[in-house]
């Protein structure tokens, strides 16, 4: 029985954690033993979980990152314990998701994998692997195409070591003999092909959605949020920041009719308390059924994010029969077509407001629910997406187990 070890910051929590969970379940269904190593935040899992480090390790790592620009270079003891556990697990494939965010020492991990010659699959959920420290290119910088230096966001750090970080990542990745890069969108794949990954194998696999869970349903939870008989649009994020469009929604609220509500899911209690009238804030929820009901009851999913390499909430909303309104940035426009949503110029608040109103007045959602659901089934079915990983694993192992 071949063994898979995935590494991610969370386990069955948040978007990347849930994706890793589903990949592990798919691997088990095809004859693999599946482990997930994670840094923090986990829901119950049907994969075998391996905890990396503790809260002290995270705080220490964060401090080094902030003061010394050492993201991914601390957590030495935690990573040493992980490597000892890997000696016991003996994985045939190691699959990275997000290996940054203050919990793992990547040089120690990469050198171990290079020495052991273990094939590595790395799903790219952001751009951290190709830069000196950025996860998302929010300032239009293109230094990462050749070599990061003099980082335009270096004020976040006490010391700018973007050149050192870039060179270290590049060299250590080059030393891994078998490394397959898996961007989650064609847009991100284009970014990868312009980076130091240009000479590596790059295979696009979309993030998958569980269509047995995400589907059009009756929105029983609307009374709970005073949304019964209300027309509303929804936006969802695990963490709300300006890059996710929080300020944009506040500006759009001023131009929308009072009869149209905006529902933002994933806000902190402090953010909820500061919302203007007409925006309903809901804390981060791991209750998928409630989220499905909120998607299903909405007239549209609106994503005004500038930090999307895929757009999982868009795919989830489409699966629930709900169209999407998105900015024309990053990977978001790739997920929809004319029958399943609308693409708006980045930052055009008035146009967003007009399209939301038009969708509601013309009953766009009712006319195109089937189109939305069909697009999700064609492009984002987890059974198709995650099976692609199993096929990739088997190819890397020279055949592996037979597919059922």
N, C-alpha and C positions, 0 to 999 in steps of 0.2 A: 504493500500500500504506500504510494508516494505521500509525502508530507509537505503541506503548505504553511508558511509562516507569513502573515501580513503584519505590517507595522504602521500604526497610525496614532495620532495624538489622543483619540477617543475610541471607545469600543461600543458599538451599537447606540451611539449618542451623536446627535447632529448629523449633517449630511454625509460627511466622509465616513463617520463611524457606522452609519446604517448601510452605506455602500459596501464597506468591508465585510460587514455581517452577512449580507446577501451573497457576496462572492464566496465567502466561506461555506455557506449552506449549499450553494451550487456545486462547489468542489466536493463536499461530502457526498452529495447525490451522485457524483461521478467517480466515486471510489477513492477519494483523498481523505487524509486526516488533516484537520484544519485548526490552526492556532492563530490568535490575534494578540500581538503585544501592543500595549497602549500606555500612554502617559498619565491621563487623568480623565475622569468622567466616563462612566460606563453604565449601561443598562444590562439587565440579564441577557445572556448570550447562549446560543446553541453551539458556539465554537468554544474551544478551550482558551481561556484568557490568561495572559501573562502580564502582570503589572510591572511597569518600568518606574522605579524610583518612588519618591514620596513628596509630600508638600514642601519639605525643606529643600530637596533637590531642585524643585521648580523655582522657588524663590531665589535660591542661590544662582540658578541659571539666568533668571530674569535680570538679576543685578549685574551679572557679567555682561549680558547682552546690552544693557543700557549704558553701563560705564565704559566697557571695553569693546563694544561692537562684536561680541563673541557669541551671537546666536548660533546654536548647534555645536559649540566648542566647549561647553561645560558639561554637567551631568556625567562626570567621569566614573564615579563609583556606581551610579545607576546603570550605566552602559556596560561596565565590567560585569555586573551581575547578570545583565541580559545576555552577554556573550557566553557566560558559563551555562546559562539555561539553554542557549542555542546549541551548545555542545551536546546537551542531553537530548534535545528535540531532533537534531540532525535534519534540518529542512532540505528538501530537494529543490524547492523554489522559495525565494524570499521576495515578497511583494510589498513595495513601499506605497504609502499614500502620503499624508502630510508628516514628514519626519522633522519638521521644525516646530517652533512654539514652546521652547524652554523645557525639554524633557529628555533629549537624546544627544549624545556626542557622535556626530556623523563621521569624523575621521577614524575613530576607533572602529565603528561599524563597517565602514567601507574597506579598511585595511583587512579586517577579519574576512569579509566576503571575497576580497581579491585573493587572499591566501588560500581560502577553502575552495575557490573557484565555483561558488554556488551561483547559478543563474539568477539574475535580478530583473524583476518587472517593476517599473516605476510609473504609477498613474500620476499624471500631472494635473492636479486640481488648481494650481496657481503657477506663478512664474519664479518662485523662490530659487529653484534649482539652477536657473540660468543667470542669476544676478548676484551682486555683492551682498545684498540683504533684502531687497524689495520682494514682497509677495505679489503686488499688483503695480503696474506702471501707471501711476495716477498723474504724473507730471509730464508725460510725453518724452521722457529721456530715452535715448537709443544707445547709450554707451555699452549696454549689455551685449550688443551684437558683436563687439570686438573685445572690450575689457572695461569693466566698471572702474571708475575712479572719480574723485571729487563729487560724491553723491549729492544731488540737489535736495535730498531730504535729510542730509547729515545732521541737521540741527536736532534731530530726535536723539542722536547719539553724542556721548561726550567725546568720542574719538571716531573719526571716519576711517574705517579699515576696509572699505568696499573693494579696493584693488586686491588686498591680501585675501579677502574672503572669496572673491571671484576666482583668483588663481588656484586657491586651495581646492575649492569645489571641482573645478575643471580637471585638475591633475588627479585627484582621488577618483573621480568618475572614469577617467581614461584608464586607470589601472584595473578596473573591474572588467574581466574578460567577456562576460555575457551580460549586457545591459540593454533591455528593451524599453523604450520610452513610449508611454501610452497617454497621449493627450485626450481629454474628454470631449473635444470639439475640433472641427476643422480650423476654426479661427486660431485656437491655441496651437494646433499642429503647425500652422504657418509661422507662428512665433518661434516654436521650437526649431524649425528648419532654418531660421535665421540666426540661431544661437550656436554655442559650441557643441550642441547635440546634432548638428547637421550631418555628421558622419556616423551617427548611430541609427539603429533600426527604430523607426517611428511608426506606430500603428494606432489609428484613432479607434477608440471604443467609447461610445456614448454612455453616460451614466444611465442606469436603468431604474424604472419605476415599477413597483409591485402593482400590477393592474387588477389584482384581486382585492386590493385595499383601496387604491386610488381609482375611483369610478364615480359616475354621477349617482348621488344618493339624496334622500330627503333630508333637509337641513333641520334636524330636530333641536339643535343647540342654539338656535337664533334667539329664543326667548331669554336665554341666559345673558346675552349681551345687548338686549333691547333692540334687536335687528329684525324681529318679526314684521313682515310687510314693508320692510325698508329696502330701498335700492342702494346697494353699496358695491364698492370695489375693494379689493383686498391686496395687501402686500405682505410678504413673509420674509423674515431673516432671523438667523440664530443670534446675531448681534447687530444692533442698529447703530450705524455711524453716518457721518456726512457722505462717505464714499458709497454707502448703500442707498443714499437718496433721502435720508430723513428730512433734511432741510428743504428739499424740493417738494415733498408732500405738504409741508407747512405752508409753502408759498402757493401751491396749487389749491389748497383748501380755501384760500381767500378769493379765488376766481370761480369756484364751483357753486352751483345752486345749493341752498340749504337742504333741499330734499335728497341730495346725494351724499351718502356717508362714505368715509374712508376708514377701513379697518386695517390696522397695522399689528401684525402678530410677531412676538419675539422681543418686545420692549422691556426694559427694566422698569421697576416701580417708580423710580425717579423720573424717567422719561415719560411714563404714563401720566404722572401728576402735572407735568408741564405742557401737555398737549392742548391745542386750542379746541374750541367747540366744533363739533362736526367730525373730529377724528377720534375713533374708538381704539384705545390701546389694549392689547391682550398680551400677557406675559408669555415667555417662551414655553411651549407645551410639547411634551413627548406623547401626548394623546393623539395618535394618528386619526382615530375615528372622528374626533372633534375637528381636526384640521381638514379632513375630507369634507365634512359637512359645511365648514366655512367656505372652502373652495366652491363647493357645489351651489351654495346659495348666492355667491357673488356674481355680479354682472361682468366682471373682468378681473384678471390678475394684472396689476400694474407693477412693473419693475423699472425703477429709475436708478438702478445701481450702476456704478462705474468700475466695479471690481468683480466682474463675472467672467469666468472662463468656460462656463457651461450655462447654468441657469436652471438648477434642479426644481425650484419652485414653479417655474414656467411649465416644465414637463409634467409636474404633479397636477397643476391646474388644468392643463389640456386634457389629461387623463380623466379629470372630473367633469369634462365637458365645458370648461370655462375658457374663453379666449384670453389672449394676453396683449397688453399694450407695453411696449418696451422702447428704450432709447436705442439709437443706431450706433451703439458702441460695443466693444468687446464681442463676445460670442452670441449675444442675445438674439439678434435678427435671424440667425441660422435656425432657430427653433420653431419659427412660425412662418406662415404664408398668408396670402390675402384672405383666405377663408377662416383663419384661426387667430387673427389679431392684426395689429397695426404697429408699424415702426415709426418713431418720432425722432426728429433731430435732437441730439443731446442738449439738454438745458432749455428746451422750448416749452416752458410751463404752460403758456396759453394754448398751444396746440394739444398738449396732453389733456387739459381741461375740456377743450372742444371735442376731442375724440371720445373721452369718457361720456360726455353728455350725448353725443351722437349715438354711441353704442346703446345707451339706455333708451333714447327716444325711438330708435329704429328696431329695438329688441334684437340686436345683433346676436346675442348669446343664444336665444331660442332658435334662431335660424341656422346657427352653425355649431350647435352642441355635438352633433354627430361627426362633423368635420374635425372638431377638436379631439374628440375621443379616438377617432380613426388615426389621426396623425400620431397620437401618443402610442397607439398599438403598433403602428408601422415603424416608428423610429426609436421609441424609448421603453419597449417591453423588457423588463429585467431578465426574463428567461432567454431572450436573444442576446442582450448585451453581455450578461455575465457568463453565458456559455462560450462567448468569444474568448474570455480569459482562460477557461479550461482548455480550449483548443490551443491557445498560445502556450500554456504551461506544458502540454503534452508535446508540442512541437519543439520546445526548448529541451525537453528530456529525450528527444529522439523517438517519440512515439507514445511513451507512457501507457496509460490504461486506455482501453478501447472506449469509444463514445457509445452511449446507449441511444 
